Amino acid sequence: MAPLSGLTRVTRLFEHPIVQAPMAGGGSNPALAAAVGDAGGLGFLAAGYKTPAAMHEEIKQLRARTGRPFGVNLFLPQPPAADPAAVGAYAERLAGEAARYRTPLGETDHETDQSSDDGYDAKLAILLDDPVPIVSFTFGCPSRTAVDALAEAGTVTVVTVTSAAEARAAREAGADAVCVQGVEAGGHQGTHHDDPEADGEGAGLLPLLAEVRESVPLPVIAAGGLMRGEAIAAVLAAGACAAQLGTAFLPCPESGAHPLHKRALTDPLFVRTELTRAFTGRPARGLVNRFIREHGPYAPAAYPQIHHMTSGLRKAAAAAGDPQGMNLWAGQGHRLARTMPAADLVGVLAAELAAARAPAGC
Ligand SMILES: Cc1cc2nc3c(=O)[nH]c(=O)nc-3n(C[C@H](O)[C@H](O)[C@H](O)COP(=O)(O)O)c2cc1C
């Protein structure tokens, strides 16, 4: 039998070209991924910030809920580039937050535990030992050795890219597909190298999609600001084989996002989003709140140090019912968020997509 093309290896994993984005920090979980998969989309688990054992446990829980294909997303380890002086200066600036929420800032020296590299090697070893249908990567490009080993295990590999150069790196590493992430996207930009000089330079999804398609002959999953079936039709028309949606799935009852986060997406109090390093030290798009306004302008490029530093503050703000001190990750389409069970949302998106693709009546 002829080997399957890269495109077929990806598209046979779903009935509808709708991928529920991995959302580290609690948004995605086995309940959400199972509901999406059972409805004919493709669900994802996020391994970021989790221990390897916790990632494996979620995989087992998901398998107990559904026999449908699903994916797991990994963060690439980050270079220890952060300037300790800049991290220290930011800690001083956050002293008022620590007092406000009566919570000490988190330790930033995590070199001796798995938090700085996020347990990448151990997670990869688990995924090779107990393979899943699809693995996606963000914050960098996996090695050719890792991609080949996953392929050998029967796993489809996807690399998140935010430029044509990153897409070429993914192709050189042997990835099956790329997830093209436009600057509209909620959460972290999956840029391979965090370069403060390039802040504000991210490309919008449609131009980026065209550039990547003209640079590499790989199947493309499009992500960033997609909230309706009509928008999914638009990226399919632009050459994508599927659309990956994060913000749209956040308000679903199955999503593990904090209730304050879910509510804020359509709260008229939050009028816009911004890319900020304020919470984690790496650019991520969130609803602009007090914390971003006050600390975004001078937050250093220091991931994951700043993530660890602010983690307790964010939890304390959530516990105090204060969305002004939390990271409310959201894409530019957040006002279009709809609250309904994930299976219903996949159904509605699929119906909108079908209607948008049907020949016009005039
Ligand atoms: C709350 C949240 C958490 C996210 N966490 C991850 C993650 O762990 N891994 C990842 O590759 N992308 C993550 N993303 C980005 C998504 O994969 C995707 O690029 C983005 O959600 C698309 O934009 P949209 O939110 O406008 O749909 C996250 C996005 C959000 C909103």
The ligand as an SDF file (V2000), in Angstrom:
LIG
                    3D

 31 33  0  0  0  0  0  0  0  0999 V2000
   -5.8870   30.3900   27.1680 C   0  0  0  0  0  0  0  0  0  0  0  0
   -4.9890   29.9810   26.0420 C   0  0  0  0  0  0  0  0  0  0  0  0
   -3.9340   29.0970   26.3040 C   0  0  0  0  0  0  0  0  0  0  0  0
   -3.1040   28.6820   25.2480 C   0  0  0  0  0  0  0  0  0  0  0  0
   -2.1360   27.7430   25.4990 N   0  0  0  0  0  0  0  0  0  0  0  0
   -1.4370   27.2130   24.4560 C   0  0  0  0  0  0  0  0  0  0  0  0
   -0.5740   26.0910   24.6550 C   0  0  0  0  0  0  0  0  0  0  0  0
   -0.4250   25.5660   25.7470 O   0  0  0  0  0  0  0  0  0  0  0  0
    0.0990   25.6090   23.5740 N   0  0  0  0  0  0  0  0  0  0  0  0
   -0.0570   26.1460   22.3200 C   0  0  0  0  0  0  0  0  0  0  0  0
    0.5630   25.6610   21.3700 O   0  0  0  0  0  0  0  0  0  0  0  0
   -0.8790   27.1930   22.1040 N   0  0  0  0  0  0  0  0  0  0  0  0
   -1.5770   27.7160   23.1370 C   0  0  0  0  0  0  0  0  0  0  0  0
   -2.4440   28.7510   22.9050 N   0  0  0  0  0  0  0  0  0  0  0  0
   -2.5480   29.3280   21.5500 C   0  0  0  0  0  0  0  0  0  0  0  0
   -3.4690   28.4770   20.6730 C   0  0  0  0  0  0  0  0  0  0  0  0
   -2.8150   27.3120   20.2680 O   0  0  0  0  0  0  0  0  0  0  0  0
   -3.9130   29.2130   19.3960 C   0  0  0  0  0  0  0  0  0  0  0  0
   -2.7850   29.6340   18.6680 O   0  0  0  0  0  0  0  0  0  0  0  0
   -4.7990   30.4090   19.6830 C   0  0  0  0  0  0  0  0  0  0  0  0
   -5.7540   30.1230   20.6810 O   0  0  0  0  0  0  0  0  0  0  0  0
   -5.5170   30.8270   18.4040 C   0  0  0  0  0  0  0  0  0  0  0  0
   -6.1100   32.0790   18.5440 O   0  0  0  0  0  0  0  0  0  0  0  0
   -7.6020   32.2880   19.1250 P   0  0  0  0  0  0  0  0  0  0  0  0
   -7.4550   32.1550   20.6070 O   0  0  0  0  0  0  0  0  0  0  0  0
   -7.9380   33.6640   18.6770 O   0  0  0  0  0  0  0  0  0  0  0  0
   -8.4690   31.2120   18.5430 O   0  0  0  0  0  0  0  0  0  0  0  0
   -3.2910   29.1920   23.9370 C   0  0  0  0  0  0  0  0  0  0  0  0
   -4.3380   30.0850   23.7020 C   0  0  0  0  0  0  0  0  0  0  0  0
   -5.1870   30.4740   24.7230 C   0  0  0  0  0  0  0  0  0  0  0  0
   -6.3310   31.4120   24.4210 C   0  0  0  0  0  0  0  0  0  0  0  0
  1  2  1  0
  2  3  1  0
  2 30  2  0
  3  4  2  0
  4  5  1  0
  4 28  1  0
  5  6  2  0
  6  7  1  0
  6 13  1  0
  7  8  2  0
  7  9  1  0
  9 10  1  0
 10 11  2  0
 10 12  1  0
 12 13  2  0
 13 14  1  0
 14 15  1  0
 14 28  1  0
 15 16  1  0
 16 17  1  0
 16 18  1  0
 18 19  1  0
 18 20  1  0
 20 21  1  0
 20 22  1  0
 22 23  1  0
 23 24  1  0
 24 25  2  0
 24 26  1  0
 24 27  1  0
 28 29  2  0
 29 30  1  0
 30 31  1  0
M  END
$$$$
